[in-house]
Amino acid sequence: MNEEELKALKASMKDVSDQLKAHAESAKKEIQLHQDLSKETKVKVDELLMKQGELQARLQMAEQIVAKVEAGGSKAGRQPTLGEQVTDSEEYKAWAPKASRGSKFTMPVNAAITSGDGSAGAAVSQPLRVPGVVTAPNQRLFVRDILSWGRTSSNAVEFVRETGFTNNADVVSENPASGKPESNLTFELDSASVATIAHWVRATKQVLSDAPMLQSYIDGRLRYGLKLKEEAQLLKGSGVGLNIHGIVPQASTYSNPGVSVTNETRIDRIRLAMLQAELAEYNVDGIVLHPVDWAAIELTKDGENNYIFANPHTMTTTMLWGKPVVPSQSMDIDEFLVGSFQQGAQGWDREDATLIVSLEDRDNVIKNLVTLLLEERAALTVYRPEAFVTGDFGFAT
C-alpha cells in the first residue's frame, strides 16, 4: 500500500461520509413530512453504512502498513530473511563488538509460515483432485464381432444338422438298365440352450445420487465384465449345466493333412490348420490366438534377423495368411483356433445386456443401499464343428 493508494482510500471514505450526510438530511425531511422513511432511502442508507464499514477496515489496515513502512524501511511488510534475523538479534549485537577468531554465538530463528498442517497449509494448500475415475485396463473383446448374430424369443434354439452325405452321382446312359445311382443324406436335430450371464454390486443411495458419473462408471465396468465372461463362454464354454457349449470344445482336433514341413513354425501350423478346415469345404475367415503367441509370430525373423512380415516402424495389421487374427486372453498360451466363423456357427441374443437398479434387495431399504444388477441372455449354435480346427503349437517355434 503506497501513499497514492492511501489517499484514494481516504477520498472514497470522505465520499461515502458525504453521501450518508446527504441521505440523513433527506431522511429527516421525510420523517417530518410522512412520519416514515421511504423503502428506497432505507436500502440506500443500509448500502452506504456497509460500504463505510468496509472502507474503515481497509483504511485501518492501510494505515498500519504505512506505519510499518515508515518505521522499518525495506524490511516492513515481508518475512525477514535469515540473515536479517541474525544481524537484528540481540545475541548478535552482544557478540559482534567482542568477536574474535574461533568465537561463536547461538540464537533462535523464527520459523517462516509454511504449507505444513501446523502452519498455513490447512488454509492455502488443497490437494488437486483428478476428475473422473482412473480405469483398470480392459481386455480386447473381438470374438463376438467375427460371428454372425441373430435374435431369438425362446429359451432354446433348435436346428437341423446334416450328418452325412453319400455322393453317388455318376454318368449314366440314356436308358440305364439298373436305373440311375442314388445318393444319401442323413440329418440330426440339435439344439442350444439360452444361457443367462449376470453379476451385481451394491452401493449407497447417497453415492449414486451425489456422483452420477460413478453410476455410469459402475455400469460400464459391469458391462465389460459381462462381455468378458461372454467371450470366454463363446470360445470355451463346456456346455455342461448352464454353460454355453463353446466353439473350442466342439471344434475338430488339429491333424496335419499330410503336408511335410521342415522346421515347422507357428505360422506353418496355422496354415496347416486352415488347410484342414478347407478340406472340409469351409473357407477360414478368422484366427484366434493368445496375445503371447501372436507377439511371437510378429517377432518371427529370417536367418539374417530380419522380421518376416512385421515392420517395427509402422503399424502391423492383425492379419495372417490374409485372415484376421483375434488376440484374446480367453485362449491359453500355445493354443489356436481357426475356422469359418460366419458359416460354421451363429450367436443368438435373447436379451441384450440390461442394467437393473433396485432397492428391493435384502435389507437395502433400511441401509440406504441399492443393488445394480446387469445381465444378458444369449446362445451359440455351432452348425458344423468340422468348420473349426483347434490345437496347440507343440514343438513349433
Stockholm file with secondary structure:
# STOCKHOLM 1.0

chainA/1-397         MNEEELKALKASMKDVSDQLKAHAESAKKEIQLHQDLSKETKVKVDELLMKQGELQARLQMAEQIVAKVEAGGSKAGRQPTLGEQVTDSEEYKAWAPKASRGSKFTMPVNAAITSGDGSAGAAVSQPLRVPGVVTAPNQRLFVRDILSWGRTSSNAVEFVRETGFTNNADVVSENPASGKPESNLTFELDSASVATIAHWVRATKQVLSDAPMLQSYIDGRLRYGLKLKEEAQLLKGSGVGLNIHGIVPQASTYSNPGVSVTNETRIDRIRLAMLQAELAEYNVDGIVLHPVDWAAIELTKDGENNYIFANPHTMTTTMLWGKPVVPSQSMDIDEFLVGSFQQGAQGWDREDATLIVSLEDRDNVIKNLVTLLLEERAALTVYRPEAFVTGDFGFAT
#=GR chainA/1-397 SS CCHHHHHHHHHHHHHHHHHHHHHHHHHHHHHHHHSSCCHHHHHHHHHHHHHHHHHHHHHHHHHHHHHHHHHHGGGTTSCCCHHHHHHHSHHHHHHGGGCCTTCCCCCCCCCCCCSSTTTTHHHHCCCCCCSSCCCCCCCCCCHHHHSCEEECSSSEEEEEEEEEEECCCCCCCSSCTTCCCCCEEEEEEEEEECEEEEEEEEEEHHHHHHCHHHHHHHHHHHHHHHHHHHHHHHHHCBCSTTSCBCHHHHSEECCCCSCCCSSCCHHHHHHHHHHHHHHTTCCCCEEEECHHHHHHHHTCBCTTSCBSSCCTTSCCCSEETTEEEEECTTSCTTEEEEECHHHHEEEEEEEEEEEEEESCSTTHHHHTEEEEEEEEEEEEEESCGGGEEEEECTTCC
#=GC SS_cons         CCHHHHHHHHHHHHHHHHHHHHHHHHHHHHHHHHSSCCHHHHHHHHHHHHHHHHHHHHHHHHHHHHHHHHHHGGGTTSCCCHHHHHHHSHHHHHHGGGCCTTCCCCCCCCCCCCSSTTTTHHHHCCCCCCSSCCCCCCCCCCHHHHSCEEECSSSEEEEEEEEEEECCCCCCCSSCTTCCCCCEEEEEEEEEECEEEEEEEEEEHHHHHHCHHHHHHHHHHHHHHHHHHHHHHHHHCBCSTTSCBCHHHHSEECCCCSCCCSSCCHHHHHHHHHHHHHHTTCCCCEEEECHHHHHHHHTCBCTTSCBSSCCTTSCCCSEETTEEEEECTTSCTTEEEEECHHHHEEEEEEEEEEEEEESCSTTHHHHTEEEEEEEEEEEEEESCGGGEEEEECTTCC
//
